[in-house]
Amino acid sequence: MKLGRMLITVLLVALLSSVASAVTLVEYSVDGVIHTPPPEYVSATTVAPGLTALDLTRGPGIRAMSLTNGFSADGWHVSRTRDDALTVGAYFQLGFKLDDGVSASLSTLDFALRRSATHAPMNIEVQVSLDGFKTEGMVVATLNYFGRTSGSAPAVDPLANDPYYYMNHDLPGRPNAVDSVGDPIPTIDLTQVAALQNLPGGTEVTVRIYAWGNDRTTETNTLALGRMIGPSIGGTVTTLQ
């Protein structure tokens, strides 16, 4: 009798939900993004079943800037502090909405960056919201990024010994060709953020990558997502039957 009950339980679990497996929930390839005019948004190129992707967009506090195979912006001179960036809306935004009957848990966020100059935005804060930022977002990562295309590259590439050297040190002369990737940022681990696990159907997940510079950031200094490599969110999806 006990064995029969166990079999029934297993069958019920199998009927109620599919096996969750790690997948790319949403990804935005910027390979092929045109130079002129700069696009106002980029649609997701990969979307897991059961999700509807939001477009990759810019906040109102920055301006669209041309960059082949990248999603760029200037106008960061208005955002010289974290408070400035949050007040004026100096951010890149992406995300997705879960269909009804689907549950998801977030595990990773990956993106690459490209800066144009010494004083281009170098301070980054990643926030996630489950209500479209009607209330304050959850801070899931803070970091610096000091790679830049301006200046001459050092004779000895420090990335050979430290692949993320540009996260802590000024690194001029980053590759500027249209087919060279930006600088990948270390993967942001979302598995420890309890609020981003077991999200129910109908939930909208909005990610903002805020950035700001300093009092020497000028109007034409740029920060871009890419080149080539666009942002992606990884996790697991469970579909209720």
N, C-alpha and C positions, 0 to 999 in steps of 0.2 A: 504493500500500500504506500509506504514512504517513497519507494522508488517511483511509483506512478505519479505521486504529487510532484516530485522533483522534475520529472520529464515534462509535466504540464507547465510548471513554472518556467522552465527553459524555453518552451515553445511560445509562451505568452510574451516573454522578453524579446524573443526574436521577431514576433509579429509587431510589437509596439515600436521598435526602433531599429534602424540600420546600424551597423558597426561604424563607429566614428574613426576616421583615419586622418592623419595630418595631411593637409593640402594647402595649396596657395588659394587663399580666400578671394583676394583681389590683387591685381597687378596692373601697372601702367607702364608700358614700354614707351620710351621717348625716342627710340630709334625711328627715324623718319619724320620727326616733327620738323616742320618747315621753319625757315629763317625769317622770311618776310611775307605777309605781316605776322608778327608773333601771335600764336593762338591764344585765345582767352581761356581755353580749357583743353584738357586731353581726356578722352574717354578711356575707360579701362579696357585692356586687351585680354585679360584673363579674369573670369568671374566664375566662382564655384557654383554648382547647381544649388538652388534654394536661396541665392542671394541676388540682390539688385544693386549694382555698383553706383556710387556717386562719382561725378566727374572730378578730375584733378583740377583745382582752381587756385587763384590767388586771392588773398584778402584785400579789402578796400584800401589798406594803408600802403600798398606798394603798386608798381606799374609794370605792365607787360613789357618785356625786353626781348629782342631778337636773339635767338641762339639755335643753330641747326642741331638737331638731335638732343635737345634739352628743353627744359621748361624754366625760363629765366625771368628775373625781375630786377628792376632798380628802384630808386626812390626810398632806399632804406635810411637815408640821412635824417628822416623825420624820427626814426626809431633808434635813439641812442642809449636807451635803458630798457629793461624788461617792462617796466610800467608803460613806457611809450609804445612798445610793440603790442602789448595787450590792449591799450587804449585805442590806437589807430587801426588795429587789425593788420599787422605786418606778419603774414603767415602764408604758407601753402596748405591746402586742405584736400583731403581725400576720405574715402570711407565706403560704407555699404549699408544696406538695409536687409534684414532677414525676412524671408517670406514666412507666412503663417505656417505652423506645423514643423518648423525647423529650429534646431538649437545649435549654437556654435560657441566654441571657446577659442580665444585668441592666444597665440603662442609667440609669434615673432613679428617684428617690423624691421624692414630693410630699406635703405635708400642710399644714393650716392649724391655727393655735393660737388659744386664747382664755384670757386670764388674768383673775382677778377683782380682784386687789388689788396694791398696790405691792410687797409682799413675797411674793406667790405665786411658785411656782417660775419662775425666769428663766434657769436653766442647763440646757442640753439636750445630751445625747450620744446619738448613734444608733449602735447596734451591730448587726451581722449575724452569725448563727451558721449553720453547716451541720451541726451535730450536736445541735440542740436545747439549746444552751448547757450541754452536759455539760462542755465546756472553755470557756475565756474567749472571748468574742465578738470580732469584728473591729470596731474603731472606724472608721466611715466618715464621720462628721461630728461636729463640736462647734460649738455656737452659743449665742448668747444671744437672748432675746426679752423685750422690755420693754413691749409693749402691754398695756393693762388697761382693764377696763370701769369701774373706780372713778374718781372725780374728774371734773373738767370738761374737756372737749376744748379745745385751744387755739383762739384766735380765727382764726388762720391755719393751715390744715391743712398740716403739713410734708410730707405724702405727695405733694403736687403737684410738689415738686422732688426728693424722694427717696422712691420707692415702698416702700422697705424701711427707713424711718426707725426703726420700732419694733424693729428688730434691734439697734440700737446706742444708743438713747436712750429714756428713760421717755416714754411717750405715753399720758396718761390719756384717759378718756372714749371708749373705743372703742365702736362700735355694739353695743347690747345687745338689740335687737329680735330676735324669734325667727326672722325671715326675713332677717337680715343675715349675711353670711358672716364667718368669722373672719379672722385676718390670715394670708395665704398666706406660707409660708416659702420662701426662694429654693430652687429645684430643686437637690437633691443629686445630683451626677454620680457614677454608679457605674461608668462605663465604664473608669476607670483602676484599678479594683480587680480585679487579675488573678484572684483566687480566685472572683470572681463571674461569670466568663466561661466559656462552654462547659460549663455544669454538666450532668452526665449524668443520665439517667433514674433515678428513685428518690431524688434529692436532696431534702431538706427545707430550705427557706430560712426562717429565723425572724428577724424584725426586731424589735428593742426600742428604744423611744424613752424613754431614762432622763431623769429630771428631778429637780432639787433646788433649794432656795431658800437661805435664810440663817438666822441665829439669831433673826430677827424674823418668820419664816414661822409663821403660826398654823394651828391645826387646821382651820379653816373656809375657808382660802384655797384656791381651786380652779385647776386647769389642765385644759383640755379640748382634744380634737381636734375641729375644726369651729369655728363652726357651719357647717351645710349641706355644706361641702366636706370629705369624708373622705379618708384617706390612700390613695395609689395607688402602685404599682410598675410601671414601664415596662421594656420590653426586647424581645428577639427570641426566637422559638421555632422550633426546627427539629424536624420529625417524621420519624424514620427509617422507611422503607418496608419 
